[in-house]
């Protein structure tokens, strides 16, 4: 669900369209758990890189997401992009094989 413009809690860019990300995925029991406001590119990148089971097992806080090796490279890049930037997101190879 797209929210209003604000600051992304993950990449910390300001004046971006944000969405609500469930830190513990809803299908893993996180319907009423903590959420974070993320920009669209960050939200898409998280779900392209990780399954909900992976997110639920080890990436349930903003700090854990920021420290993750795969996401750090993306965050370093996206922080330099204008607020309007919404890049195409590809699903990671290891995720494609699991489907």
C-alpha positions, 0 to 999 in steps of 0.5 A: 500500500502506497503511503504519502511522501516521506523518509525511507527508513532503510535508505534514508532518502527524503521526500520519496513515496513510501510503502508499508513493509511488515518486518515480520512477513504477514504470511509468517505471522506478522500481520499485527507486528512492527512495520517500517515505511520504505520507499518503493525501490527498497521494498521491491529489492528486499522481496526480490532478494529474499523469501518471506521465510528468510526475512522472518528468520533473520531480517526482522529489523531495519538494523538487520536489513541495513547490515545485510551484505546484499542490501548494503550494495543496493543501499549505497547505490540508491542513496545517490539516486533522485527521489523519483527513481524507481529502477527495474528490479530483478529477482535474484537467481537463487530465488528463481530456482526455489519457485 
